Amino acid sequence: MSRGAALLIGKIAHARKDWEALASILELKEFGSGTRAEFLQNCKAGKYDNVVAIFRSNASTSITGRFDKELVSALPKSLKYICHNGAGYDNIDVDDCTKRGIKITSTPGAVNHATADIAIFLMIGALRQAHKPLAGIRAGKWRGDFTLGHDPNKKILGIIGMGGIGREVALRAKAFGMSVIYHNRTRLSAEREAGAKYVSLKELISQSDVISLNLALNESTRNILGKAEFAEMKTGVVIVNTARSGLIDTEAMIEALDSEKVYSVGLDVYDAEPIVDERLIRNPNIFILPHIGTATYETQKEMEELVLENLKVAVTEGRLLSPIAEQANL
């Protein structure tokens, strides 16, 4: 009987040697490029029939498409683990994987610092409307359409999602003299709160001067900020989103910006990436970045290493280092 295999979908940029080292315990297979149709055909043709673990990433979605019901149903019966490179995994149908007994890992922890840095960068940029003078000086117009911004000092930062990233955002915000309130599925221990105040979502929305979204996208969190929530916010609030675009109702956000209910928005994520709604690009009160929250060498390397550590421990010990929350009891 042949030994089990691991399948890499897409590329490994920083931990290639670690991947190749797994050849001592697993047969290594790769689908580095191609189309969804080709991948599905490979599955149906039995090319992956001994695969027990898959290494895939958010970037690999451009090759296979989402791991939706159609694709999950075509995966080999031998598959036990999907080791995902990314903190967010909304492009994987968790329910269908769970029904098949396929366990999923992600890369929390590895992304915390880099993503929190970008959240603070977006917050300061949005508060100071930094994109306006930046556009001006690049166009040879000195400050351009310059306006006075706002200080973070003495402002209330509301963090929705106080996981690893949220806690790092809170830590950085305190250095700017901000008070931090947060809402989470469950209240944290006093040690993990580190002085932040736990409040209801309704209280957070009405009390915050700045709102930072740092939670996973799923059906319970989709459009967590919609028209009703924008109506309850302070006039002049700033919104920062480094998590997933689907957490905010884009139409409601644009309407709130146009009415000046929202002063400014800092965005690193969009509905149809890499396509960005032209209204967001043209809006003078949105500070935008092209989804670079984890785009540092150190973070990308650590993420790949964590995926491979998960994969190795899974096939050798039958456990996971960072299972997704939805499968905590699987």
URVENBEL-V737865 format. One record per run of one state. SS is the DSSP state (a for helix, b for strand, c for the rest). FROM is the first residue (numbers start at 0). TO is the last residue. Records with the same first field share a line. If there is no record, write none. Layout:
SS=FROM-TO + FROM-TO
This chain:
c=0-3 + 9-14 + 24-25 + 31-34 + 44-49 + 57-59 + 64-65 + 67-67 + 74-79 + 85-90 + 92-92 + 99-101 + 105-110 + 128-128 + 138-154 + 160-162 + 175-177 + 183-188 + 193-195 + 198-199 + 207-208 + 213-223 + 225-225 + 232-235 + 241-243 + 248-248 + 258-260 + 267-270 + 272-273 + 275-276 + 282-284 + 288-295 + 317-321 + 323-323 + 327-329
b=4-8 + 26-30 + 50-56 + 66-66 + 80-84 + 91-91 + 102-104 + 155-159 + 178-182 + 196-197 + 209-212 + 224-224 + 236-240 + 247-247 + 261-266 + 271-271 + 274-274 + 285-287 + 322-322
a=15-23 + 35-43 + 60-63 + 68-73 + 93-98 + 111-127 + 129-137 + 163-174 + 189-192 + 200-206 + 226-231 + 244-246 + 249-257 + 277-281 + 296-316 + 324-326
